[in-house]
């Protein structure tokens, strides 16, 4: 990973950038080493719903979301709270674990805390 004060829009061709946002309709199925993945940022989902999606659309960028609803199930909880919005470090953990293991269940287990209201299904449910 490299850090720079320059904008990703100035550093990479638009067709190489994939903007990760929980509001995307596109599911991230695999990590392409030829793509640059932009983590949308820490967004308060109740106040700034779809902010990262709109930002990506304004910049004409391809978007994707982590496959949380494809691999996880909503867990019953007292608050009936379920959120696919993760902090940057959680998204980073998911991506790193997926890159190493090529397993979405392992990656989501590593990065999605139970406090988000999602869990991996029991083996019999898969």
N, C-alpha and C positions, 0 to 999 in steps of 0.2 A: 504494500500500500504506500502510495506517495501522497504528500500533502503539499498544497500550493495555494497562494492567495488568488491565483487566476481562476476565472470562471471555466467550468467544464465546457461551456459553449464555445469558448475560444481555443480550447485544447484538443477537442475531439470532433470528428465529423458527426453531424446530427444522426445519421443512420447507424452509428456505432453506439449511441447512448440509449440505455433503457432506464427510465425513471421509475423507481419502485414506489408505489403508493397503494394503500389498502383499498382505495376506491376504484382501481382499475378493473375493467371487465376481463382483461387478459391475465391468464394464470401463468406464472413463471414455472415452466416444466423442467427446464434444465439451465445450467449456467454455461454460457458460451464464452470461452476465453478471448474471443475477438470482440466482445462487447464491453462497454463501460457501464457499470451499474451505479446509478445515483440514488442514494438513500434520501427519501423525501424530507426527512427532518422530523423533529419532535413537534407534533401538532396535537393540540387539545381537541379531541374528536367532537366534543359537544359544541364548541364555539366556532371552530374553523373547518367544518365538514367539507370535504372535497377540495380543500385549499391546494394540496399537493397535486391532485389530478388537474385542476384548472391551470396551475403553474406549468405543468408539463405540456398540456394542450396549447397554451399560449406560446410555448417555445417549439411547437411542432415535434415533440419527442414521442417516441414509442413508450408505452407504459406497461407495467406488469405488477401483479400482486403475488405475495407468497401463497402457496396452495393450502392455506389453513382449513378452509371449509371442505376441501377435497380429501384431506387426510385426518381431520380431527372432528370431534362431535361436541355439541354444546353440553356442558356438564350442568346438572341441576345445582342451583345455588340460591341462597336465601334472598339475594338482591335481584335475581333473574338478570344478571349482568353478563354480557358476552361482547367482546370487542376484538376485532382483528387489527386494531391500531397498536403497533409496538413501538417501543423506544428504539433509538438508533442502535444502541448496543445489543438489543435483542435481535434486531434484523441482521446485524453483523454476525452475531453468534450463529444464527440460522444459516446464513450464507456460507460461512466458514465450515460449519459442520457438514452441510450438504456437499460442499466442494471436496471435502476429505472422504466422506463416506458414500456419496451418491445415493443417500437414503433420506427421502423427505421425512418419514416418521422419526428417524434419529435426529435430524436437524431441527424439526419442530419441537421435539422433546427437549432439546438443548436450549432453545430460545424462547419458547412461548410458556410463560409462567402460568400456573393454575389460576392465578388471580384474574386472568383474562377471560375465564369461563369456558375455555376449550380444553379438551383432553384427547389423547389418542384413544380410539376405541379398544375395548378388551379384545384379545386375540380371536375369540369366538365370533365377534361382531364384524371382523374384517373380512 
